[in-house]
Amino acid sequence: MEKLIITAAICGAEVTKEQNPAVPYTVEEIVREAKSAYDAGAAVVHIHVREDDGTPTQSKERFKECIDAILKEIPDVILIPSTGGAVGMTAEERLQPTELFPEMATLDCGTCNFGDEVFENTMPMMRAFGKRMIENNIKPEYECFEMGHLDTIVRMAKKGEVPGAPMQFNFVLGVPGCTPATVENLAWLVRNIPEGSTWTATGIGRSEFTLGAAAIVMGGHVRVGFEDNLYISKGVLAKSNGELVEKVVRIAKELGREIATPAEARRILGLPAKQ
């Protein structure tokens, strides 16, 4: 079994300091949380960015400021900027981080309910995102929130509308209004990915560690972080993203799975070695 790649989604677009004071907004706070996750064992950091007051933004300039500051502290980490942004942003707003030519970025695989809101990802939008990533040589992490998202994006890859093999999927389960975070649902998704693909499981809220444990024994990879869950255990707020990563590392060690370094993660994901 391959070593385990841990991704830390350090702030997202929706969670706030009112919910957990450790949620990062400023560049300095985002660097702090990225480093805490990296030091604990995360090879990958998934980033949204905020204004200093916590307002979500897809500003190319803000992304560059945060990415440059993170890489100054931890130069070998794999960064996956979000093209999801926040609900209600336009496609062009959301695509701004791709202008920085990151090695990876997220690509959301279909429209879905996000609680009381609708997260819009129409087929034309997805084609536009795929075209941009092909042109800029960016490897997508395909974000699947619903069962049908997988079939949709695989069909698009076969048509050359989005980057193809080897594909990296992130199965985000447990968002209110989307596919529930059950092992049965995760297993169905994993059975239907193209041969040679890699995959990560993201459990939202209380399912973060239970779904993560399932992914560890199934040979997949795991994402944790404040974007998805603010608690280290029931009723106990996590002090940092690093604390969430540390818990995954402990679970993986108990289950006999070694943790991938960034260099090992690059090989597993089919990325070029860091120069």
C-alpha positions in Angstrom: 0.0 0.0 0.0 1.3 3.5 -0.9 2.2 5.9 1.9 -0.6 8.1 3.1 -0.8 11.6 1.8 -2.4 14.0 4.3 -3.9 17.2 3.0 -4.7 20.1 5.3 -7.5 22.5 4.3 -6.5 25.3 6.6 -9.3 27.9 6.4 -11.9 27.5 3.7 -14.2 30.4 2.8 -17.0 30.0 5.4 -15.7 29.2 8.9 -15.0 32.1 11.2 -13.0 33.1 14.3 -16.4 33.3 16.1 -16.7 29.6 15.6 -13.0 28.9 16.4 -10.5 31.7 17.3 -7.7 29.8 15.6 -9.2 30.1 12.1 -6.7 32.1 10.0 -7.5 35.2 8.1 -4.3 37.3 7.7 -1.3 36.2 5.6 0.7 35.6 8.8 -2.1 33.5 10.3 -2.4 31.4 7.1 1.3 30.8 7.1 1.2 29.8 10.8 -1.6 27.3 10.1 0.1 25.9 6.9 3.3 25.4 8.8 1.5 23.8 11.8 -0.1 21.3 9.5 3.1 20.6 7.6 5.2 20.1 10.7 2.6 17.6 11.9 2.8 15.5 8.7 0.7 17.1 6.0 2.4 17.0 2.6 -0.4 19.0 0.9 -2.0 22.3 2.0 -5.3 23.3 0.3 -5.8 27.1 0.5 -8.5 29.6 0.3 -7.6 33.1 1.1 -9.3 35.9 3.1 -9.1 39.6 3.6 -7.8 40.6 7.0 -11.3 40.9 8.3 -12.1 37.3 7.2 -14.0 38.1 4.0 -13.4 35.4 1.4 -11.6 36.5 -1.7 -10.2 35.0 -4.9 -7.9 37.9 -5.5 -4.9 36.8 -7.6 -2.8 39.3 -5.6 -3.9 37.9 -2.2 -3.3 34.4 -3.4 0.2 35.3 -4.5 1.0 37.0 -1.3 -0.1 34.0 0.7 1.5 31.4 -1.6 4.8 33.2 -1.6 4.8 33.6 2.2 4.0 29.9 2.7 6.7 28.7 0.3 9.2 30.9 2.0 8.6 29.0 5.2 8.0 25.5 3.8 9.3 25.4 0.2 8.7 21.7 -0.6 5.0 21.6 0.4 2.4 20.9 -2.3 -0.1 23.8 -2.5 -3.6 23.3 -3.9 -5.3 26.7 -4.3 -9.1 26.7 -4.5 -11.0 27.6 -7.6 -14.2 27.1 -5.7 -14.0 30.3 -3.8 -17.2 31.1 -2.0 -20.8 30.5 -3.1 -22.0 33.3 -5.4 -18.6 34.2 -7.0 -18.4 34.3 -10.8 -16.3 31.8 -12.8 -13.7 34.5 -13.7 -13.4 35.5 -10.0 -12.8 31.9 -9.1 -10.3 31.2 -11.8 -7.8 34.0 -10.6 -5.4 31.6 -8.8 -4.8 29.7 -12.0 -3.1 32.8 -13.4 -0.3 32.1 -10.9 0.4 28.7 -12.6 0.3 26.5 -9.4 1.2 22.9 -9.9 -2.3 21.8 -8.7 -5.7 23.5 -8.2 -9.2 22.3 -7.3 -11.8 21.7 -10.0 -15.4 21.3 -8.7 -17.3 18.6 -10.6 -20.9 19.8 -10.6 -23.6 22.0 -9.1 -25.0 20.9 -5.7 -26.8 22.2 -2.6 -24.6 23.6 0.1 -26.9 23.8 3.0 -29.5 26.5 2.1 -27.3 27.7 -0.8 -26.6 26.4 -4.3 -22.9 25.9 -5.3 -23.0 26.5 -9.1 -20.7 24.5 -11.4 -22.4 24.3 -14.8 -21.0 22.2 -17.6 -19.8 25.3 -19.5 -18.1 26.6 -16.3 -16.4 23.2 -15.9 -15.2 23.2 -19.5 -13.8 26.7 -19.0 -12.0 25.6 -15.8 -10.7 22.5 -17.6 -9.4 24.5 -20.6 -7.6 26.9 -18.3 -5.9 24.1 -16.4 -4.9 22.4 -19.6 -3.4 25.6 -21.0 -1.6 26.5 -17.8 -0.4 22.9 -17.2 -2.1 22.6 -13.8 -3.1 19.2 -12.4 -6.6 19.4 -11.0 -7.8 17.8 -7.8 -11.4 16.9 -8.8 -13.8 17.7 -6.0 -16.8 15.4 -6.0 -19.6 16.2 -3.6 -22.2 14.0 -5.2 -22.2 10.5 -6.7 -23.0 11.8 -10.2 -20.1 14.2 -10.1 -17.7 11.3 -10.7 -19.3 10.1 -13.8 -19.6 13.6 -15.2 -15.9 14.5 -14.8 -14.7 11.1 -16.1 -16.8 11.6 -19.2 -15.4 15.1 -19.6 -11.8 13.8 -19.3 -12.4 11.2 -22.0 -13.6 14.0 -24.3 -10.4 16.1 -23.5 -12.5 18.8 -21.9 -10.5 18.6 -18.7 -7.1 17.1 -17.9 -7.1 13.3 -17.9 -5.0 10.5 -16.5 -3.6 10.2 -14.0 -6.6 11.8 -12.2 -6.7 12.9 -8.5 -10.1 12.9 -6.9 -11.2 14.4 -3.6 -14.5 12.8 -2.4 -16.1 15.5 -0.1 -18.9 13.7 1.8 -21.2 15.0 4.4 -21.9 18.5 3.2 -25.5 19.3 4.2 -27.6 18.6 1.0 -25.0 16.5 -0.7 -23.9 12.8 -0.5 -23.7 11.5 3.1 -20.4 10.6 4.6 -20.7 6.8 4.8 -18.2 4.1 4.1 -20.7 2.6 1.7 -20.8 5.8 -0.4 -17.0 6.2 -0.3 -16.5 2.6 -1.5 -18.9 3.0 -4.4 -17.0 6.1 -5.5 -13.6 4.4 -5.2 -14.8 1.4 -7.2 -15.7 3.6 -10.1 -12.6 5.8 -10.6 -10.4 5.2 -13.7 -7.5 2.8 -13.3 -4.4 4.5 -12.2 -6.2 7.3 -10.4 -5.5 8.5 -6.8 -8.1 9.6 -4.3 -8.6 11.5 -1.1 -11.5 11.3 1.4 -12.8 14.4 3.1 -15.4 13.9 5.8 -17.3 17.1 6.8 -17.8 17.8 10.5 -18.1 14.9 12.9 -17.3 12.4 10.0 -13.8 13.8 9.4 -11.9 11.2 11.3 -14.3 8.2 10.8 -14.2 8.6 7.0 -10.5 9.3 7.2 -9.9 6.0 9.1 -11.9 4.2 6.3 -9.8 5.9 3.6 -6.6 4.9 5.4 -7.4 1.2 5.4 -8.8 1.3 1.9 -5.6 2.6 0.5 -6.7 6.2 -0.2 -5.6 9.5 1.3 -7.0 11.9 3.8 -7.9 15.6 4.1 -8.6 17.3 7.4 -8.5 20.9 8.5 -10.6 23.9 9.7 -12.4 24.2 6.3 -14.1 20.9 7.1 -14.2 20.5 10.8 -13.3 22.8 13.8 -13.2 20.1 16.5 -10.5 17.7 17.7 -13.1 15.6 19.5 -16.8 16.0 20.5 -17.2 19.5 22.0 -13.5 20.3 22.0 -12.2 22.9 19.6 -9.0 22.1 17.8 -6.2 24.5 18.7 -4.6 24.4 15.2 -4.7 22.6 11.9 -1.6 20.8 13.1 -3.5 19.2 15.9 -6.0 17.8 13.4 -3.2 16.4 11.2 -1.5 14.9 14.3 -4.7 12.9 15.0 -4.7 11.5 11.5 -1.0 10.5 11.9 -1.8 8.7 15.1 -4.7 6.8 13.5 -2.6 5.9 10.5 0.2 4.6 12.7 -2.2 2.4 14.7 -3.5 1.0 11.4 0.0 0.4 10.0 0.1 3.1 7.3 3.2 5.3 6.9 3.0 9.0 6.1 4.2 10.4 2.8 6.6 13.3 2.6 6.0 16.0 0.1 8.5 14.4 -2.3 6.8 11.0 -1.9 3.4 12.6 -2.4 4.6 14.2 -5.6 5.6 10.8 -7.0 2.2 9.2 -5.9 0.3 12.1 -7.5 2.3 12.1 -10.7 3.7 15.6 -10.2 7.3 16.6 -11.3 9.9 16.5 -8.5 10.5 19.8 -6.8 13.6 21.5 -8.2 
